[in-house]
């Protein structure tokens, strides 16, 4: 892989400009992706926030959804933020009937788990092995309710179990769910696929994008 990988940003909806700017700031060649031929020219992809059902419909209309599914299945590195996380999840609670998944994440995700736009909030989370907490912006954000055995939890924040609506779970060796603690899972990784409930492009902190670009370089 080139030291300056080509990372596309799904550019039919969402904070495209912000993602492109942040990717370039951490050394990637970043470009918008709207067509299948543009997807074929990138090493990795960012799926930005937006509205997951609209993104699905737009991707289908632009004949991009099938090629996206194929590239994800082939192992292309992908970073999904907010709605992008929903598109990557194998199972969506509260999803729209008929909406398909790109796949890549063995998780159950709940849409709009934190409420409507008016319920948006910011908080600090501990992400992976970052030395300092990460300030995270949540806007109509999804929540990971369950992770498969091969999924790495990258970030959580802890709340009272009664407040959080339950306890996050991990699938055990026998398939039985195991409580993770009174934690809200807000970032996960499975192989080359990374997803966050929050919008890392909306702060000045570039560490999530740097983390992803380093993953792409090592792929």
C-alpha positions as CSV (number, residue, x, y, z in Angstrom):
1,X,0.0,0.0,0.0
2,X,1.2,3.5,-0.9
3,X,2.3,5.7,2.1
4,X,-0.4,8.1,0.8
5,X,-3.4,5.8,0.3
6,X,-6.3,7.0,-1.8
7,X,-9.3,7.2,0.5
8,X,-12.7,8.0,-1.0
9,X,-15.7,9.7,0.8
10,X,-19.2,8.6,-0.2
11,X,-20.3,12.0,-1.5
12,X,-24.1,11.7,-2.1
13,X,-24.9,13.0,1.4
14,X,-23.3,14.0,4.7
15,X,-20.3,16.0,5.9
16,X,-18.2,15.2,2.7
17,X,-16.0,18.3,2.7
18,X,-15.1,17.9,6.4
19,X,-14.1,14.3,6.0
20,X,-12.0,15.1,2.8
21,X,-10.2,17.9,4.7
22,X,-9.4,15.8,7.7
23,X,-8.2,12.9,5.6
24,X,-5.9,15.1,3.6
25,X,-4.6,16.6,6.9
26,X,-3.4,13.1,8.0
27,X,-1.6,12.3,4.8
28,X,-4.2,10.5,2.6
29,X,-5.1,11.3,-1.0
30,X,-8.8,12.0,-0.5
31,X,-11.5,12.2,-3.2
32,X,-15.3,12.2,-3.4
33,X,-17.0,9.0,-4.6
34,X,-20.4,9.2,-6.4
35,X,-20.1,6.7,-9.2
36,X,-18.9,3.0,-9.4
37,X,-15.9,4.0,-11.6
38,X,-14.8,6.4,-8.8
39,X,-15.2,3.7,-6.2
40,X,-12.9,1.4,-8.2
41,X,-10.1,4.0,-8.0
42,X,-9.9,4.2,-4.2
43,X,-8.1,2.0,-1.6
44,X,-10.6,2.7,1.2
45,X,-13.8,4.6,1.8
46,X,-15.5,6.8,4.4
47,X,-19.3,6.5,4.8
48,X,-20.2,9.9,6.5
49,X,-23.2,10.7,8.6
50,X,-26.5,11.7,7.1
51,X,-29.7,9.7,7.0
52,X,-29.1,6.0,6.4
53,X,-32.3,5.3,4.5
54,X,-31.7,8.3,2.2
55,X,-28.0,7.2,1.7
56,X,-29.2,3.7,0.8
57,X,-31.7,5.1,-1.8
58,X,-29.2,7.4,-3.3
59,X,-26.5,4.7,-3.5
60,X,-29.1,2.4,-5.2
61,X,-30.2,5.2,-7.6
62,X,-26.6,5.9,-8.6
63,X,-25.9,2.2,-9.1
64,X,-23.3,2.4,-6.3
65,X,-24.8,0.1,-3.7
66,X,-24.0,-3.2,-5.3
67,X,-20.3,-2.2,-6.0
68,X,-20.0,-1.0,-2.4
69,X,-21.3,-4.3,-1.1
70,X,-18.8,-6.1,-3.2
71,X,-15.8,-4.0,-2.2
72,X,-16.7,-4.3,1.5
73,X,-17.0,-8.1,1.1
74,X,-13.6,-8.1,-0.6
75,X,-12.0,-6.5,2.5
76,X,-11.8,-2.9,1.5
77,X,-11.1,-0.7,4.6
78,X,-14.2,1.4,5.5
79,X,-14.8,4.0,8.2
80,X,-18.5,4.5,8.8
81,X,-19.6,7.5,11.0
82,X,-23.1,7.8,12.5
83,X,-25.4,6.8,9.5
84,X,-22.4,5.0,8.0
85,X,-22.3,2.7,11.0
86,X,-25.9,1.8,10.4
87,X,-25.2,1.0,6.7
88,X,-22.4,-1.4,7.8
89,X,-24.3,-3.2,10.5
90,X,-25.5,-6.7,9.8
91,X,-28.6,-6.0,11.9
92,X,-30.5,-2.8,12.5
93,X,-33.1,-2.3,15.3
94,X,-35.7,0.2,14.2
95,X,-34.6,-0.1,10.6
96,X,-36.7,0.6,7.6
97,X,-38.3,-2.4,5.9
98,X,-36.5,-3.4,2.7
99,X,-33.3,-1.5,3.5
100,X,-30.3,-3.6,2.8
101,X,-26.9,-3.6,4.7
102,X,-23.5,-3.2,3.2
103,X,-22.3,-5.7,5.8
104,X,-18.9,-5.9,7.4
105,X,-19.9,-5.5,11.0
106,X,-21.4,-8.4,13.1
107,X,-23.3,-6.0,15.3
108,X,-26.9,-5.0,16.2
109,X,-27.3,-1.2,15.9
110,X,-30.3,0.8,17.0
111,X,-31.1,3.9,14.9
112,X,-31.6,7.2,16.6
113,X,-30.9,5.6,19.9
114,X,-30.2,8.9,21.7
115,X,-33.3,10.6,20.4
116,X,-34.0,13.3,17.9
117,X,-31.9,16.2,16.6
118,X,-32.8,18.3,19.7
119,X,-31.3,15.5,21.9
120,X,-27.8,15.8,20.3
121,X,-25.0,16.1,22.7
122,X,-21.2,16.1,23.2
123,X,-19.1,14.1,25.6
124,X,-15.6,12.7,26.1
125,X,-14.9,9.0,25.3
126,X,-11.9,6.8,25.6
127,X,-11.1,5.5,22.1
128,X,-8.9,2.5,21.5
129,X,-5.5,3.1,23.1
130,X,-5.5,6.9,22.7
131,X,-3.5,8.5,25.5
132,X,-6.1,11.2,26.0
133,X,-10.0,11.1,25.8
134,X,-11.6,12.0,22.6
135,X,-14.3,14.7,22.4
136,X,-17.3,13.2,20.5
137,X,-20.3,14.9,18.9
138,X,-23.5,12.8,18.8
139,X,-26.3,13.9,16.4
140,X,-29.3,11.6,16.2
141,X,-26.7,8.9,16.8
142,X,-27.1,5.1,16.6
143,X,-26.0,2.8,19.4
144,X,-24.4,-0.6,19.3
145,X,-26.6,-2.9,21.3
146,X,-24.8,-6.2,20.7
147,X,-21.4,-7.2,19.2
148,X,-20.3,-10.5,17.7
149,X,-17.4,-12.5,19.0
150,X,-15.0,-11.1,16.3
151,X,-15.9,-7.4,16.9
152,X,-13.5,-5.2,18.9
153,X,-15.1,-2.5,21.0
154,X,-13.1,0.7,20.5
155,X,-15.1,3.2,22.5
156,X,-17.8,3.3,25.2
157,X,-19.1,5.7,27.7
158,X,-20.6,4.4,30.9
159,X,-24.0,5.4,32.3
160,X,-26.4,4.0,34.8
161,X,-28.0,0.9,33.4
162,X,-31.5,2.2,34.0
163,X,-30.6,5.3,32.0
164,X,-29.0,3.5,29.2
165,X,-32.0,1.3,28.5
166,X,-30.1,-1.9,29.3
167,X,-26.6,-3.4,29.2
168,X,-24.6,-3.9,26.1
169,X,-23.9,-7.5,25.2
170,X,-21.2,-9.6,23.4
171,X,-21.9,-12.9,21.7
172,X,-20.1,-15.6,23.7
173,X,-18.4,-18.8,22.3
174,X,-21.6,-20.7,22.5
175,X,-23.7,-17.9,20.9
176,X,-25.1,-16.8,24.3
177,X,-25.0,-13.1,25.0
178,X,-22.6,-11.9,27.7
179,X,-23.1,-8.5,29.4
180,X,-20.2,-6.0,28.8
181,X,-21.2,-3.6,31.6
182,X,-23.5,-0.7,31.9
183,X,-21.8,0.8,28.8
184,X,-23.0,2.4,25.6
185,X,-20.8,1.1,22.8
186,X,-20.1,4.0,20.4
187,X,-17.2,2.7,18.3
188,X,-16.3,-0.7,17.0
189,X,-13.9,-2.5,14.6
190,X,-14.1,-5.8,12.7
191,X,-11.1,-6.4,10.5
192,X,-10.6,-3.5,8.2
193,X,-14.1,-2.0,9.0
194,X,-14.3,0.7,11.7
195,X,-17.5,2.5,12.7
196,X,-18.4,5.3,15.2
197,X,-21.8,6.5,16.5
198,X,-20.4,10.0,16.6
199,X,-19.0,12.5,14.1
200,X,-15.2,12.7,14.3
201,X,-15.1,15.1,11.4
202,X,-16.9,17.8,13.5
203,X,-14.0,18.6,15.9
204,X,-10.4,19.6,15.3
205,X,-9.2,16.3,16.7
206,X,-7.9,14.2,13.8
207,X,-7.0,11.0,15.7
208,X,-9.9,8.9,14.4
209,X,-9.0,9.7,10.8
210,X,-5.3,9.2,11.5
211,X,-6.2,5.8,13.1
212,X,-8.1,4.8,10.0
213,X,-5.5,5.9,7.6
214,X,-2.8,4.0,9.5
215,X,-5.1,0.9,9.2
216,X,-5.4,1.5,5.5
217,X,-1.6,1.7,5.1
218,X,-1.2,-1.6,7.0
219,X,-3.8,-3.4,4.9
